[in-house]
Amino acid sequence: MQSLHERVISSSCATMDRRMGTQHLINHRLIVGWCFRIGGWVVGLPSLVALAFVLVNLFSPTPAPDNSAYLDVGTYGIAGLLANGAHAVGNAFAWLGNVARWIAKAIAVALAAILLFALGLSVTGRGVLRHSSSARVLAVVLAFGFLLVWAVALFGLARSAVALPTAGIAVSLYALWVLGWRYT
């Protein structure tokens, strides 16, 4: 069931087509532009949320390092030995915590790069929608890059998992066709 808005638009388009003697054609440029924009949002929103969580974790306060001296086992006996063992284990975990913080910083940089890529996709889609020639060139480069990535995935995956790379190759070829030959 069509809404009132859809009926008005479809009847006005049909009336315009009858007056001009033309058929209603699909605007492929709009499809590709919106796909780039939606792809930017699909990639960008999860990376933004993950980046926020990583940054909150990185800027949360950490305990001060334990710089106390080891106890003399001869003086304190078994209690000193246990305290020294706990101190050594604490230092090992502090070292692992520092490694984890370094990895979190690397993940934050990677998420920021993915977020910039998603922003580029969205801006490229907006440029394609507005007939920008520089956006068209960038979109062709991106579509060709996606085509190469999907081709590598197609040849690298098992035979039972080729549906997704095949669809990715089809979409990339469609985008290249629209941007190369149907861009009006």
Backbone as JSON Lines, residues from 0, in Angstrom:
{"i":0,"aa":"M","n":[0.85,-1.18,0.0],"ca":[0.0,0.0,0.0],"c":[0.89,1.24,0.0]}
{"i":1,"aa":"Q","n":[0.69,2.12,-0.96],"ca":[1.48,3.33,-1.05],"c":[0.89,4.41,-0.17]}
{"i":2,"aa":"S","n":[1.79,5.23,0.38],"ca":[1.32,6.36,1.16],"c":[0.89,7.47,0.2]}
{"i":3,"aa":"L","n":[0.27,8.49,0.75],"ca":[-0.21,9.6,-0.06],"c":[0.97,10.3,-0.75]}
{"i":4,"aa":"H","n":[2.06,10.48,-0.01],"ca":[3.24,11.14,-0.56],"c":[3.8,10.35,-1.75]}
{"i":5,"aa":"E","n":[3.89,9.03,-1.62],"ca":[4.42,8.21,-2.71],"c":[3.5,8.24,-3.93]}
{"i":6,"aa":"R","n":[2.18,8.27,-3.71],"ca":[1.24,8.33,-4.84],"c":[1.34,9.65,-5.57]}
{"i":7,"aa":"V","n":[1.49,10.74,-4.83],"ca":[1.6,12.05,-5.47],"c":[2.87,12.12,-6.3]}
{"i":8,"aa":"I","n":[3.99,11.64,-5.72],"ca":[5.26,11.69,-6.46],"c":[5.21,10.78,-7.67]}
{"i":9,"aa":"S","n":[4.7,9.57,-7.53],"ca":[4.66,8.66,-8.67],"c":[3.72,9.17,-9.75]}
{"i":10,"aa":"S","n":[2.59,9.78,-9.37],"ca":[1.67,10.3,-10.39],"c":[2.26,11.51,-11.08]}
{"i":11,"aa":"S","n":[2.98,12.37,-10.32],"ca":[3.58,13.54,-10.96],"c":[4.72,13.13,-11.88]}
{"i":12,"aa":"C","n":[5.5,12.11,-11.5],"ca":[6.57,11.61,-12.37],"c":[5.98,10.98,-13.62]}
{"i":13,"aa":"A","n":[4.89,10.23,-13.47],"ca":[4.26,9.6,-14.62],"c":[3.67,10.65,-15.55]}
{"i":14,"aa":"T","n":[3.08,11.71,-14.96],"ca":[2.54,12.79,-15.78],"c":[3.65,13.5,-16.54]}
{"i":15,"aa":"M","n":[4.77,13.75,-15.87],"ca":[5.91,14.41,-16.51],"c":[6.45,13.52,-17.62]}
{"i":16,"aa":"D","n":[6.53,12.22,-17.39],"ca":[7.04,11.3,-18.41],"c":[6.12,11.28,-19.62]}
{"i":17,"aa":"R","n":[4.79,11.32,-19.39],"ca":[3.85,11.3,-20.52],"c":[3.94,12.59,-21.32]}
{"i":18,"aa":"R","n":[4.13,13.72,-20.62],"ca":[4.24,14.99,-21.33],"c":[5.51,15.05,-22.16]}
{"i":19,"aa":"M","n":[6.59,14.55,-21.62],"ca":[7.88,14.63,-22.32],"c":[8.08,13.45,-23.25]}
{"i":20,"aa":"G","n":[7.27,12.42,-23.14],"ca":[7.41,11.26,-24.01],"c":[8.62,10.42,-23.67]}
{"i":21,"aa":"T","n":[9.04,10.43,-22.42],"ca":[10.22,9.66,-21.99],"c":[9.8,8.61,-20.98]}
{"i":22,"aa":"Q","n":[10.72,7.71,-20.75],"ca":[10.53,6.71,-19.71],"c":[11.29,7.14,-18.47]}
{"i":23,"aa":"H","n":[10.85,6.67,-17.34],"ca":[11.54,6.98,-16.1],"c":[12.76,6.06,-15.98]}
{"i":24,"aa":"L","n":[13.96,6.63,-16.0],"ca":[15.19,5.85,-15.95],"c":[15.78,5.88,-14.55]}
{"i":25,"aa":"I","n":[16.51,4.85,-14.23],"ca":[17.18,4.75,-12.93],"c":[18.41,5.65,-12.97]}
{"i":26,"aa":"N","n":[18.6,6.43,-11.92],"ca":[19.78,7.27,-11.82],"c":[20.84,6.48,-11.04]}
{"i":27,"aa":"H","n":[21.73,5.85,-11.76],"ca":[22.73,4.98,-11.14],"c":[23.7,5.77,-10.27]}
{"i":28,"aa":"R","n":[23.94,7.02,-10.62],"ca":[24.86,7.85,-9.85],"c":[24.34,8.03,-8.42]}
{"i":29,"aa":"L","n":[23.02,8.19,-8.28],"ca":[22.44,8.31,-6.94],"c":[22.64,7.04,-6.13]}
{"i":30,"aa":"I","n":[22.5,5.9,-6.78],"ca":[22.67,4.62,-6.07],"c":[24.1,4.5,-5.56]}
{"i":31,"aa":"V","n":[25.08,4.79,-6.42],"ca":[26.48,4.66,-6.02],"c":[26.83,5.7,-4.95]}
{"i":32,"aa":"G","n":[26.35,6.92,-5.12],"ca":[26.62,7.95,-4.12],"c":[26.08,7.59,-2.75]}
{"i":33,"aa":"W","n":[24.84,7.1,-2.72],"ca":[24.26,6.71,-1.43],"c":[24.94,5.47,-0.86]}
{"i":34,"aa":"C","n":[25.41,4.58,-1.72],"ca":[26.15,3.41,-1.21],"c":[27.45,3.84,-0.54]}
{"i":35,"aa":"F","n":[28.15,4.81,-1.13],"ca":[29.36,5.32,-0.5],"c":[29.03,5.98,0.84]}
{"i":36,"aa":"R","n":[27.97,6.76,0.88],"ca":[27.61,7.44,2.12],"c":[27.19,6.44,3.19]}
{"i":37,"aa":"I","n":[26.37,5.46,2.83],"ca":[25.93,4.45,3.8],"c":[27.12,3.61,4.25]}
{"i":38,"aa":"G","n":[28.02,3.28,3.32],"ca":[29.23,2.56,3.71],"c":[30.06,3.34,4.7]}
{"i":39,"aa":"G","n":[30.15,4.65,4.51],"ca":[30.87,5.48,5.47],"c":[30.25,5.44,6.85]}
{"i":40,"aa":"W","n":[28.92,5.48,6.91],"ca":[28.24,5.41,8.2],"c":[28.39,4.03,8.83]}
{"i":41,"aa":"V","n":[28.28,2.99,8.01],"ca":[28.37,1.62,8.55],"c":[29.76,1.34,9.11]}
{"i":42,"aa":"V","n":[30.78,1.87,8.47],"ca":[32.15,1.68,8.96],"c":[32.46,2.68,10.08]}
{"i":43,"aa":"G","n":[31.96,3.89,9.96],"ca":[32.33,4.95,10.88],"c":[31.71,4.86,12.26]}
{"i":44,"aa":"L","n":[30.44,4.54,12.35],"ca":[29.8,4.51,13.66],"c":[30.39,3.48,14.61]}
{"i":45,"aa":"P","n":[30.58,2.21,14.19],"ca":[31.2,1.26,15.12],"c":[32.63,1.64,15.49]}
{"i":46,"aa":"S","n":[33.38,2.19,14.54],"ca":[34.75,2.57,14.88],"c":[34.77,3.77,15.82]}
{"i":47,"aa":"L","n":[33.8,4.67,15.69],"ca":[33.71,5.8,16.61],"c":[33.39,5.33,18.02]}
{"i":48,"aa":"V","n":[32.45,4.39,18.14],"ca":[32.09,3.87,19.46],"c":[33.28,3.12,20.08]}
{"i":49,"aa":"A","n":[33.95,2.29,19.27],"ca":[35.11,1.55,19.79],"c":[36.23,2.51,20.17]}
{"i":50,"aa":"L","n":[36.45,3.55,19.38],"ca":[37.48,4.53,19.71],"c":[37.15,5.25,21.02]}
{"i":51,"aa":"A","n":[35.89,5.55,21.24],"ca":[35.5,6.2,22.49],"c":[35.79,5.29,23.69]}
{"i":52,"aa":"F","n":[35.47,4.0,23.58],"ca":[35.76,3.07,24.67],"c":[37.26,2.94,24.91]}
{"i":53,"aa":"V","n":[38.04,2.87,23.85],"ca":[39.49,2.73,24.01],"c":[40.07,3.99,24.65]}
{"i":54,"aa":"L","n":[39.6,5.16,24.21],"ca":[40.12,6.4,24.78],"c":[39.73,6.56,26.25]}
{"i":55,"aa":"V","n":[38.52,6.15,26.6],"ca":[38.12,6.2,28.01],"c":[39.03,5.28,28.83]}
{"i":56,"aa":"N","n":[39.34,4.11,28.29],"ca":[40.23,3.18,28.98],"c":[41.64,3.75,29.1]}
{"i":57,"aa":"L","n":[42.12,4.41,28.04],"ca":[43.48,4.96,28.08],"c":[43.62,6.11,29.06]}
{"i":58,"aa":"F","n":[42.58,6.93,29.18],"ca":[42.67,8.09,30.05],"c":[42.15,7.83,31.46]}
{"i":59,"aa":"S","n":[41.8,6.59,31.76],"ca":[41.4,6.27,33.13],"c":[42.66,6.21,34.0]}
{"i":60,"aa":"P","n":[42.53,6.57,35.27],"ca":[43.72,6.59,36.13],"c":[44.27,5.18,36.38]}
{"i":61,"aa":"T","n":[45.56,5.1,36.44],"ca":[46.23,3.83,36.72],"c":[46.93,3.93,38.07]}
{"i":62,"aa":"P","n":[47.11,2.81,38.74],"ca":[47.8,2.86,40.04],"c":[49.27,3.25,39.85]}
{"i":63,"aa":"A","n":[49.8,3.88,40.87],"ca":[51.21,4.28,40.84],"c":[52.09,3.04,40.89]}
{"i":64,"aa":"P","n":[53.24,3.09,40.25],"ca":[54.13,1.92,40.27],"c":[54.67,1.67,41.69]}
{"i":65,"aa":"D","n":[54.86,0.4,42.0],"ca":[55.38,0.01,43.32],"c":[56.9,0.03,43.27]}
{"i":66,"aa":"N","n":[57.49,1.02,43.9],"ca":[58.96,1.15,43.91],"c":[59.55,0.77,45.26]}
{"i":67,"aa":"S","n":[58.83,0.01,46.05],"ca":[59.35,-0.37,47.36],"c":[60.46,-1.41,47.21]}
{"i":68,"aa":"A","n":[61.3,-1.46,48.22],"ca":[62.44,-2.38,48.19],"c":[61.98,-3.78,48.61]}
{"i":69,"aa":"Y","n":[62.73,-4.79,48.16],"ca":[62.45,-6.16,48.57],"c":[62.84,-6.34,50.04]}
{"i":70,"aa":"L","n":[62.14,-7.23,50.73],"ca":[62.41,-7.49,52.14],"c":[63.55,-8.5,52.29]}
{"i":71,"aa":"D","n":[64.27,-8.4,53.37],"ca":[65.35,-9.33,53.67],"c":[64.74,-10.63,54.2]}
{"i":72,"aa":"V","n":[65.01,-11.74,53.49],"ca":[64.42,-13.02,53.87],"c":[65.0,-13.5,55.19]}
{"i":73,"aa":"G","n":[66.28,-13.19,55.45],"ca":[66.9,-13.61,56.7],"c":[66.24,-12.95,57.9]}
{"i":74,"aa":"T","n":[65.79,-11.72,57.76],"ca":[65.17,-11.01,58.87],"c":[63.69,-11.38,59.01]}
{"i":75,"aa":"Y","n":[62.97,-11.43,57.89],"ca":[61.52,-11.62,57.94],"c":[61.07,-13.06,57.72]}
{"i":76,"aa":"G","n":[61.96,-13.93,57.28],"ca":[61.64,-15.35,57.12],"c":[60.66,-15.59,55.97]}
{"i":77,"aa":"I","n":[59.73,-16.52,56.24],"ca":[58.79,-16.93,55.2],"c":[57.87,-15.79,54.79]}
{"i":78,"aa":"A","n":[57.54,-14.89,55.73],"ca":[56.7,-13.74,55.39],"c":[57.42,-12.82,54.41]}
{"i":79,"aa":"G","n":[58.72,-12.63,54.59],"ca":[59.5,-11.82,53.65],"c":[59.58,-12.47,52.28]}
{"i":80,"aa":"L","n":[59.73,-13.82,52.28],"ca":[59.77,-14.54,51.01],"c":[58.45,-14.41,50.27]}
{"i":81,"aa":"L","n":[57.32,-14.55,50.97],"ca":[56.02,-14.38,50.34],"c":[55.82,-12.95,49.85]}
{"i":82,"aa":"A","n":[56.25,-11.97,50.64],"ca":[56.1,-10.56,50.24],"c":[56.95,-10.28,49.0]}
{"i":83,"aa":"N","n":[58.17,-10.82,48.94],"ca":[59.02,-10.62,47.77],"c":[58.43,-11.3,46.53]}
{"i":84,"aa":"G","n":[57.84,-12.48,46.71],"ca":[57.19,-13.16,45.58],"c":[56.0,-12.36,45.06]}
{"i":85,"aa":"A","n":[55.19,-11.83,45.97],"ca":[54.05,-11.02,45.57],"c":[54.51,-9.74,44.88]}
{"i":86,"aa":"H","n":[55.61,-9.17,45.37],"ca":[56.16,-7.96,44.76],"c":[56.63,-8.26,43.33]}
{"i":87,"aa":"A","n":[57.28,-9.4,43.11],"ca":[57.75,-9.77,41.78],"c":[56.58,-10.04,40.83]}
{"i":88,"aa":"V","n":[55.56,-10.74,41.34],"ca":[54.37,-10.99,40.5],"c":[53.68,-9.68,40.17]}
{"i":89,"aa":"G","n":[53.61,-8.76,41.15],"ca":[53.01,-7.45,40.89],"c":[53.78,-6.67,39.83]}
{"i":90,"aa":"N","n":[55.09,-6.74,39.87],"ca":[55.9,-6.07,38.84],"c":[55.69,-6.7,37.46]}
{"i":91,"aa":"A","n":[55.53,-8.02,37.41],"ca":[55.27,-8.69,36.13],"c":[53.93,-8.26,35.56]}
{"i":92,"aa":"F","n":[52.92,-8.19,36.43],"ca":[51.61,-7.74,35.94],"c":[51.63,-6.26,35.55]}
{"i":93,"aa":"A","n":[52.41,-5.44,36.24],"ca":[52.54,-4.04,35.85],"c":[53.18,-3.93,34.46]}
{"i":94,"aa":"W","n":[54.18,-4.79,34.19],"ca":[54.8,-4.8,32.87],"c":[53.79,-5.21,31.8]}
{"i":95,"aa":"L","n":[52.99,-6.26,32.1],"ca":[51.95,-6.68,31.16],"c":[50.9,-5.58,30.96]}
{"i":96,"aa":"G","n":[50.58,-4.84,32.02],"ca":[49.66,-3.72,31.89],"c":[50.2,-2.63,30.98]}
{"i":97,"aa":"N","n":[51.51,-2.38,31.07],"ca":[52.13,-1.39,30.18],"c":[52.1,-1.87,28.73]}
{"i":98,"aa":"V","n":[52.31,-3.16,28.51],"ca":[52.22,-3.72,27.16],"c":[50.79,-3.58,26.64]}
{"i":99,"aa":"A","n":[49.81,-3.86,27.5],"ca":[48.41,-3.73,27.1],"c":[48.06,-2.28,26.78]}
{"i":100,"aa":"R","n":[48.58,-1.33,27.52],"ca":[48.34,0.09,27.22],"c":[48.97,0.47,25.88]}
{"i":101,"aa":"W","n":[50.15,-0.07,25.59],"ca":[50.78,0.21,24.29],"c":[49.93,-0.35,23.16]}
{"i":102,"aa":"I","n":[49.4,-1.57,23.34],"ca":[48.54,-2.17,22.33],"c":[47.25,-1.35,22.18]}
{"i":103,"aa":"A","n":[46.7,-0.86,23.3],"ca":[45.49,-0.04,23.24],"c":[45.75,1.26,22.48]}
{"i":104,"aa":"K","n":[46.94,1.83,22.65],"ca":[47.29,3.04,21.88],"c":[47.38,2.73,20.39]}
{"i":105,"aa":"A","n":[47.95,1.58,20.04],"ca":[48.02,1.2,18.63],"c":[46.61,0.96,18.07]}
{"i":106,"aa":"I","n":[45.74,0.35,18.85],"ca":[44.36,0.14,18.42],"c":[43.64,1.48,18.25]}
{"i":107,"aa":"A","n":[43.91,2.43,19.15],"ca":[43.29,3.75,19.03],"c":[43.73,4.45,17.74]}
{"i":108,"aa":"V","n":[44.99,4.33,17.39],"ca":[45.48,4.93,16.14],"c":[44.82,4.25,14.95]}
{"i":109,"aa":"A","n":[44.7,2.93,14.98],"ca":[44.06,2.21,13.87],"c":[42.58,2.59,13.76]}
{"i":110,"aa":"L","n":[41.89,2.71,14.89],"ca":[40.48,3.1,14.86],"c":[40.31,4.53,14.35]}
{"i":111,"aa":"A","n":[41.24,5.41,14.7],"ca":[41.17,6.78,14.17],"c":[41.38,6.78,12.66]}
{"i":112,"aa":"A","n":[42.28,5.93,12.16],"ca":[42.49,5.83,10.72],"c":[41.25,5.28,10.03]}
{"i":113,"aa":"I","n":[40.62,4.28,10.62],"ca":[39.38,3.72,10.06],"c":[38.28,4.77,10.07]}
{"i":114,"aa":"L","n":[38.22,5.58,11.12],"ca":[37.22,6.64,11.2],"c":[37.45,7.68,10.11]}
{"i":115,"aa":"L","n":[38.7,8.04,9.86],"ca":[39.0,8.97,8.77],"c":[38.65,8.38,7.41]}
{"i":116,"aa":"F","n":[38.9,7.08,7.23],"ca":[38.51,6.4,5.99],"c":[37.0,6.45,5.8]}
{"i":117,"aa":"A","n":[36.26,6.2,6.88],"ca":[34.79,6.24,6.8],"c":[34.31,7.65,6.48]}
{"i":118,"aa":"L","n":[34.95,8.65,7.07],"ca":[34.6,10.03,6.75],"c":[34.88,10.32,5.28]}
{"i":119,"aa":"G","n":[35.98,9.8,4.77],"ca":[36.3,9.95,3.35],"c":[35.27,9.28,2.45]}
{"i":120,"aa":"L","n":[34.8,8.11,2.85],"ca":[33.74,7.44,2.08],"c":[32.47,8.28,2.04]}
{"i":121,"aa":"S","n":[32.09,8.79,3.19],"ca":[30.86,9.58,3.26],"c":[30.98,10.87,2.45]}
{"i":122,"aa":"V","n":[32.1,11.55,2.55],"ca":[32.3,12.78,1.79],"c":[32.39,12.48,0.29]}
{"i":123,"aa":"T","n":[33.01,11.37,-0.06],"ca":[33.07,10.98,-1.47],"c":[31.67,10.71,-2.01]}
{"i":124,"aa":"G","n":[30.86,10.01,-1.24],"ca":[29.48,9.77,-1.66],"c":[28.7,11.06,-1.83]}
{"i":125,"aa":"R","n":[28.92,12.0,-0.94],"ca":[28.25,13.3,-1.07],"c":[28.73,14.02,-2.33]}
{"i":126,"aa":"G","n":[30.03,13.93,-2.61],"ca":[30.54,14.55,-3.82],"c":[30.01,13.9,-5.08]}
{"i":127,"aa":"V","n":[29.87,12.59,-5.07],"ca":[29.3,11.89,-6.24],"c":[27.86,12.33,-6.44]}
{"i":128,"aa":"L","n":[27.12,12.5,-5.36],"ca":[25.74,12.96,-5.48],"c":[25.65,14.37,-6.05]}
{"i":129,"aa":"R","n":[26.68,15.17,-5.83],"ca":[26.68,16.56,-6.3],"c":[27.48,16.76,-7.59]}
{"i":130,"aa":"H","n":[27.81,15.69,-8.29],"ca":[28.51,15.72,-9.58],"c":[29.93,16.29,-9.49]}
{"i":131,"aa":"S","n":[30.61,16.12,-8.38],"ca":[31.97,16.61,-8.25],"c":[32.93,15.68,-9.0]}
{"i":132,"aa":"S","n":[33.76,16.25,-9.86],"ca":[34.68,15.41,-10.65],"c":[35.8,14.85,-9.78]}
{"i":133,"aa":"S","n":[36.25,15.61,-8.77],"ca":[37.3,15.07,-7.89],"c":[36.75,13.91,-7.05]}
{"i":134,"aa":"A","n":[35.49,14.01,-6.63],"ca":[34.88,12.9,-5.9],"c":[34.72,11.69,-6.8]}
{"i":135,"aa":"R","n":[34.43,11.94,-8.06],"ca":[34.31,10.83,-9.01],"c":[35.63,10.1,-9.16]}
{"i":136,"aa":"V","n":[36.73,10.84,-9.28],"ca":[38.05,10.21,-9.41],"c":[38.38,9.42,-8.15]}
{"i":137,"aa":"L","n":[38.14,10.01,-6.99],"ca":[38.41,9.3,-5.74],"c":[37.53,8.07,-5.6]}
{"i":138,"aa":"A","n":[36.27,8.18,-6.02],"ca":[35.37,7.03,-5.95],"c":[35.82,5.91,-6.88]}
{"i":139,"aa":"V","n":[36.34,6.26,-8.05],"ca":[36.87,5.24,-8.97],"c":[38.06,4.54,-8.33]}
{"i":140,"aa":"V","n":[38.95,5.3,-7.72],"ca":[40.12,4.7,-7.06],"c":[39.67,3.79,-5.91]}
{"i":141,"aa":"L","n":[38.72,4.26,-5.11],"ca":[38.22,3.43,-4.01],"c":[37.53,2.18,-4.51]}
{"i":142,"aa":"A","n":[36.71,2.31,-5.55],"ca":[36.01,1.14,-6.09],"c":[37.0,0.13,-6.66]}
{"i":143,"aa":"F","n":[38.05,0.63,-7.32],"ca":[39.07,-0.28,-7.84],"c":[39.83,-0.96,-6.69]}
{"i":144,"aa":"G","n":[40.11,-0.21,-5.63],"ca":[40.74,-0.81,-4.45],"c":[39.87,-1.88,-3.81]}
{"i":145,"aa":"F","n":[38.57,-1.59,-3.7],"ca":[37.64,-2.58,-3.17],"c":[37.6,-3.82,-4.06]}
{"i":146,"aa":"L","n":[37.64,-3.6,-5.38],"ca":[37.64,-4.72,-6.31],"c":[38.85,-5.61,-6.1]}
{"i":147,"aa":"L","n":[40.01,-5.0,-5.89],"ca":[41.22,-5.79,-5.65],"c":[41.14,-6.55,-4.33]}
{"i":148,"aa":"V","n":[40.64,-5.89,-3.29],"ca":[40.52,-6.55,-1.99],"c":[39.56,-7.73,-2.08]}
{"i":149,"aa":"W","n":[38.41,-7.54,-2.74],"ca":[37.45,-8.63,-2.87],"c":[38.01,-9.75,-3.75]}
{"i":150,"aa":"A","n":[38.8,-9.42,-4.76],"ca":[39.39,-10.46,-5.6],"c":[40.39,-11.3,-4.8]}
{"i":151,"aa":"V","n":[41.19,-10.65,-3.98],"ca":[42.12,-11.39,-3.13],"c":[41.35,-12.27,-2.15]}
{"i":152,"aa":"A","n":[40.27,-11.72,-1.58],"ca":[39.45,-12.52,-0.66],"c":[38.8,-13.7,-1.38]}
{"i":153,"aa":"L","n":[38.38,-13.49,-2.62],"ca":[37.75,-14.57,-3.39],"c":[38.71,-15.73,-3.61]}
{"i":154,"aa":"F","n":[39.95,-15.4,-3.97],"ca":[40.91,-16.46,-4.25],"c":[41.54,-17.03,-2.99]}
{"i":155,"aa":"G","n":[41.39,-16.34,-1.87],"ca":[41.99,-16.81,-0.63],"c":[41.06,-17.62,0.25]}
{"i":156,"aa":"L","n":[39.77,-17.57,-0.03],"ca":[38.8,-18.27,0.82],"c":[38.48,-19.65,0.27]}
{"i":157,"aa":"A","n":[37.9,-20.44,1.12],"ca":[37.45,-21.77,0.71],"c":[36.28,-21.64,-0.26]}
{"i":158,"aa":"R","n":[36.02,-22.68,-1.0],"ca":[34.98,-22.65,-2.02],"c":[33.59,-22.42,-1.42]}
{"i":159,"aa":"S","n":[33.38,-22.85,-0.2],"ca":[32.06,-22.7,0.42],"c":[31.8,-21.27,0.9]}
{"i":160,"aa":"A","n":[32.8,-20.41,0.89],"ca":[32.64,-19.05,1.42],"c":[32.86,-17.99,0.36]}
{"i":161,"aa":"V","n":[32.52,-18.27,-0.88],"ca":[32.79,-17.31,-1.95],"c":[31.61,-16.39,-2.25]}
{"i":162,"aa":"A","n":[30.5,-16.54,-1.58],"ca":[29.32,-15.72,-1.89],"c":[29.57,-14.24,-1.58]}
{"i":163,"aa":"L","n":[30.13,-13.94,-0.41],"ca":[30.36,-12.55,-0.03],"c":[31.38,-11.88,-0.94]}
{"i":164,"aa":"P","n":[32.55,-12.49,-1.2],"ca":[33.48,-11.83,-2.13],"c":[32.92,-11.67,-3.53]}
{"i":165,"aa":"T","n":[32.1,-12.6,-3.97],"ca":[31.49,-12.48,-5.29],"c":[30.54,-11.29,-5.33]}
{"i":166,"aa":"A","n":[29.75,-11.12,-4.28],"ca":[28.86,-9.96,-4.2],"c":[29.67,-8.67,-4.13]}
{"i":167,"aa":"G","n":[30.76,-8.68,-3.38],"ca":[31.63,-7.5,-3.3],"c":[32.24,-7.14,-4.64]}
{"i":168,"aa":"I","n":[32.65,-8.14,-5.39],"ca":[33.19,-7.9,-6.73],"c":[32.11,-7.32,-7.64]}
{"i":169,"aa":"A","n":[30.9,-7.86,-7.55],"ca":[29.8,-7.36,-8.38],"c":[29.48,-5.9,-8.06]}
{"i":170,"aa":"V","n":[29.44,-5.55,-6.79],"ca":[29.15,-4.17,-6.4],"c":[30.28,-3.25,-6.85]}
{"i":171,"aa":"S","n":[31.53,-3.69,-6.7],"ca":[32.65,-2.88,-7.15],"c":[32.63,-2.66,-8.65]}
{"i":172,"aa":"L","n":[32.34,-3.7,-9.4],"ca":[32.24,-3.55,-10.86],"c":[31.08,-2.64,-11.25]}
{"i":173,"aa":"Y","n":[29.97,-2.74,-10.54],"ca":[28.84,-1.85,-10.81],"c":[29.23,-0.4,-10.55]}
{"i":174,"aa":"A","n":[29.92,-0.15,-9.43],"ca":[30.34,1.22,-9.12],"c":[31.31,1.74,-10.18]}
{"i":175,"aa":"L","n":[32.23,0.9,-10.62],"ca":[33.16,1.32,-11.68],"c":[32.41,1.6,-12.98]}
{"i":176,"aa":"W","n":[31.42,0.79,-13.31],"ca":[30.64,1.0,-14.53],"c":[29.89,2.33,-14.46]}
{"i":177,"aa":"V","n":[29.27,2.58,-13.29],"ca":[28.5,3.82,-13.15],"c":[29.42,5.03,-13.18]}
{"i":178,"aa":"L","n":[30.53,4.96,-12.47],"ca":[31.41,6.12,-12.38],"c":[32.21,6.33,-13.67]}
{"i":179,"aa":"G","n":[32.43,5.26,-14.42],"ca":[33.22,5.4,-15.63],"c":[32.4,5.71,-16.85]}
{"i":180,"aa":"W","n":[31.21,5.15,-17.0],"ca":[30.47,5.27,-18.25],"c":[29.1,5.9,-18.09]}
{"i":181,"aa":"R","n":[28.48,5.76,-16.95],"ca":[27.12,6.25,-16.77],"c":[27.04,7.51,-15.93]}
{"i":182,"aa":"Y","n":[28.15,8.18,-15.71],"ca":[28.19,9.33,-14.82],"c":[27.64,10.56,-15.56]}
{"i":183,"aa":"T","n":[26.35,10.82,-15.38],"ca":[25.73,11.98,-16.03],"c":[24.97,12.8,-15.02]}
